[in-house]
Amino acid sequence: MYKYDTGKVTRYNQSGQLTQTIQNDTTGRGLYREPRYITENNNGDVVVSVTWSGAVVVTERGGRHRFSYKGHPSGSRLWPFGICTDALSHILVCDWGTNTVQMINKDGQFLSHLLTKSQEMGVPCSLSYDVNTHRLWVGSLDNKVCVYRYITRQDALTDEHRPRPDEDLMSISTPAV
């Protein structure tokens, strides 16, 4: 039976045995209402896009709620969908409300918009980060897949990324089949 107002994250070991359930915060309130996408960050945090609540909900490995990111600027409405993390533990999220991909740090602070309405992409809805090539793959509702590079190998090796004002995002756009 499907209940749209509740959700939970369950972890299983390699044998298929349930090892953890994350559902509520420390006060007993549910963390997830209509969860959409999930990923695990390099530090073990569980990162979930929760569209109905308008938040990216992050819990630490043990299940304790760390923070909920609700958009930038503060107070704006976030419609999170696709989500992933990169080599530097940044959290990347597709925002249907603004047609952007937002980047926040591992502690929930907004860093930048990686993609905005002004670029060739339609509504971004799915993300994947390739740790080997440091490319971000973005799928959109208008049947396009775009590939971007915003982190260099050197950034990943030194565990830092300093955006440069004159830096261009490398982009490849391909119609999805």
N, C-alpha and C positions, 0 to 999 in steps of 0.2 A: 504494500500500500504506500502511495506517495503522499507525503505531507510537505507542502511547499514552505511551511513556516518553521520547520526544524531541519537541522542538518548536523552532521558530525563527521569527523575525520577518524578513520580507523587504520591502524598499521598492522601488518601481518609479517611474520618472519618468512624465510625461504621455504619452510615446510607448509606454509599456508595457515599457521596458527595465529589467532588474534593476539597481538602483544600490547596494543594501546588503543584507547578511544579518547578523542578530544571532542567535547561537546559544549561545555559550560565554562564560564569564567569562575573566579573564586567566590563570587556571590551567588552562584547558581543560575545566572542568566545565560541563555543560549548564545553562543558566539556566531553561529552560522544560520542565516535565513536565506535560503536559495543559493547555496554555494555553487560556483561555476567551474573555476579552474584551481588547480593546486600545484605547488612545487615545493621543493625543499632547498633552502639556501645553504651556502658553504659552511655556515656556522651551526647547521642542524635545525634552524628555525623552520617551522611549517608556515607557508605563505598561501593564503586562500583568497581568491576574488569572490566577494559576496555581493552580487548585483543588486538584489532587493534592498539590502541595507545600505548600499552605496559606500562600501568600504573594502579595503584590503585588510584582512585580519591576520595578524602574525602572532604565533605562539612559539615559545621556546621548545626545544626537543622534548622536554618532560611534559609539555601540555599547558604550561602556565601562560596566560595571555600577556603578551608584551606590549602591543599597541594595535590600534586600528587607524589606518590612514584614510581620510575622507575627502581628499582632493586638495588642489591648489588653484587659486589662493584659498586659504583657510576659510571654510564656510561655504565654498562652492559645492555643487552637487557632482559627485563622482558616480559614473556608471561603469564600474570595472568589469572587464571581460577577460580576455587572454592575459596570461601572466607568466613571467619567467624571471630567473636571476642570472647575473653574469659572473665572470671570473673575479670581479672585485666585490661581490656580494651586494651589488645594487639590485633593487627590485624594479622590474619593468612591468608596466601595466597598460593595457589598452583601455582608453576611456571613451565609451560610446557617446557620452554627453558632449564632449569637446572635439571628437574625432582626432585625438592625439595619443601618442605613447608617452607616458610620464615615467621619469626615472626618480626613484627615491633611494635614500641610503638604507643600510640594514637596520637603522634605528627609526625609520619612518619620516625622515626630513626630506622635503622636496628638493631635488637637485636641478632638474631641467625637463623641458619637453624635448624628446628626441625627434618626434615627428609632429607636425602641425597641419592644420587644414590647408595651408598654402602650398603644401607639397603635393606631388602627383598621386598620392595614395588616397583611396576612398576612406571608408570607415574601417579602421583597423580592428580585427577581432581575434587574431591568434598570434602568438609569439613563440619563437624558439631561439635559443642562443647556442651557437656552436663554440664549444670551449677550445677546439683545435685551431680554428681560423679566426676566432673572435668576431664573427659576423652574427648579426641579428636578423632573423628571418621573420617577416611580418606578413600575415595573410589578411586580406580585406574582404568586405562584403561584395565588392564589385569584381570578384574573381581575379584579383591580382596577388602575386607574391612579390614582395620587394625585399632585397637583401641590403643591409647597411653594415658599415664598419665604423664604429666610434671609439673602439679601444684598440690600441696597438699591442703587439706582442710585448714591447717594452713596458707599457702600462701594466699588463698582466703580471710580468715578472717582478716589477717593483711594487705591485699591489696598490697602485694609485693611478688616477686619471685626472689630469687637469685640462678641462676644456680650453681650447685656444680659440679666440674670437675669429681668426681667419681660417679656421679649420673647416674643410668641407666634408660632409658625410658622403661616403662612397655609396652609390645606390645602383642597383640593378632591378629592373622591373620586368616581370614575366607574367603573362596571363596564366591563370590556373586552369588546369584541364579537368 
